[in-house]
């Protein structure tokens, strides 16, 4: 193979590898997208709840130093109950509390208390609500059809045209209600109906509730209307765009398509000023503390039944939800779900994909480390972007989809890469085991290159096989004919040696070195090698071309066998290693094979293997003949050699060929 052909072959192999890697990576990405789409399609509500829960901890990252002084919570707390009596209080006492707030300068009174049904003291309460600063009372809707409860008289509905537009746009429908008694007609009212998620947390409040064709605003919306003197304006087109559906004067309250307001929990609970109702009634507050503020009256006392769970954790009084809504409206930071959220999340997933694929570029430390690292970095920037958009721009872009995609993409790409590497390693091992013993190939496939001797000492039986006269046979033959003979020879020897538990250790030209108990363990290595010798000689000899002439001497097989200590392993520099079996035992086997032609014995045994064979000759049925002592070439002491006898007719045939050859050469 010339250099150009080798380069083309390498390029083709590299292209095939890249194509396979691209196919597996594409499949991993498609699977990640498919898995991400399963909950979106099959369980959208559950997916939405997952996103809400995942985003809730983001509120805890708001500034802990924020303070809200425009709103003051007037709390009917445990101390107030202990001083003034159990809840619910007589309505005269509530009237006195509202009058005290007005007297101390509160510019707006928002009452998160249900005055459902007629009670003694209603006249005083109505008078307190109508006199002084604007006041807004609460009413409650049932968002479930059962049980159907309708108590009191609803108030505070939007003008007919606005209510009709809102109801037609599909805002939250109500089925029942608890409203103030009919005598409170004309007093501003707002509903305190929360939307409780599956985990019991309040994250949204209907800006409007539609009941019998009329739209009733939330308590926070009604409070803004009472403070500004403006009528809430509903915008149907904005509602369907997902932005700014409700306006009260200069205040814009973005809602989702169902007209729901998201509650901003950006202010910690400690940011709100809370005073005890008992202190207000007793006049114990500092002078001017309530001047010009919006006073939110609610109860957190045990037994009041007004407790909700928020993303900030724990159960709190419902008044906190309305305080957060009003504070966010005053600062124009009511969270909104932008209409382009889907595109933004798709772009985030694209960036995640690009980062994950970038981790697969050839570099250290490799995908096993870079992919998990990139997944963690992806999660970090996704969460950071989510928190920044939420707190700085008041945009709710749930980070569950890109975060889950980052994990699945990294995991599936790592799985695909691991599978690809495993397949490539198996292919490499398969190719190596075609040239090296299986055990040596497996070690090389898993080990780093080394320039050190990596070998071990073993007690093994070595068999050296060689095609005699092969060089002369190749004269006048085409390379294809010679290669065919060698190929058949290699294949036959490999099959016969492997069948008896041996291993072809290395091949040089027309010579083969096989060993038992070297690269591969073999307990009865002597007998296994001897049992393989005669059948192997018969099979190979039967396959060799029998062409005897002056120009083409006959091919024959010589086998030398010896047992003893050997060193098996890899040798040479890191860039050019050689697997070999070394030692005196191998040298003796090589010299024995070289003598097979001179002694006219195709299978010669060394003294060690012959001694062990004689020990079990009765069991093996081997015909072993002693030949005497010989000094082998290159060695300093003589050795007693033996021959493993072969069938007479076949042996005689080869001897005749050899005699004819000698006579022809002599003439």
FENDABEL-V622036 format. One record per helix or strand. SS is the DSSP state (hx for helix, st for strand). FROM is the first residue (numbers start at 1). LEN is the number of residues. If there is no record, write none. Layout:
# FENDABEL-V622036
SS:FROM:LEN
SS:FROM:LEN
This chain:
# FENDABEL-V622036
hx:3:40
hx:44:18
st:68:9
hx:78:7
hx:91:13
st:108:7
st:116:1
hx:122:9
st:134:9
st:150:2
st:157:1
hx:160:9
st:172:2
st:176:3
st:180:1
hx:182:3
st:189:3
st:194:3
st:201:6
st:208:4
st:214:5
hx:219:10
st:233:2
hx:236:6
st:246:3
st:251:3
st:260:3
hx:269:3
st:272:5
hx:277:6
st:294:6
st:307:3
st:315:3
hx:319:12
st:336:1
hx:341:18
hx:367:26
st:395:1
hx:400:36
hx:438:9
st:454:15
hx:470:5
hx:479:21
st:503:6
st:511:6
hx:525:19
st:556:16
st:578:5
hx:584:12
st:603:3
hx:607:9
hx:617:4
st:624:7
st:639:6
hx:648:19
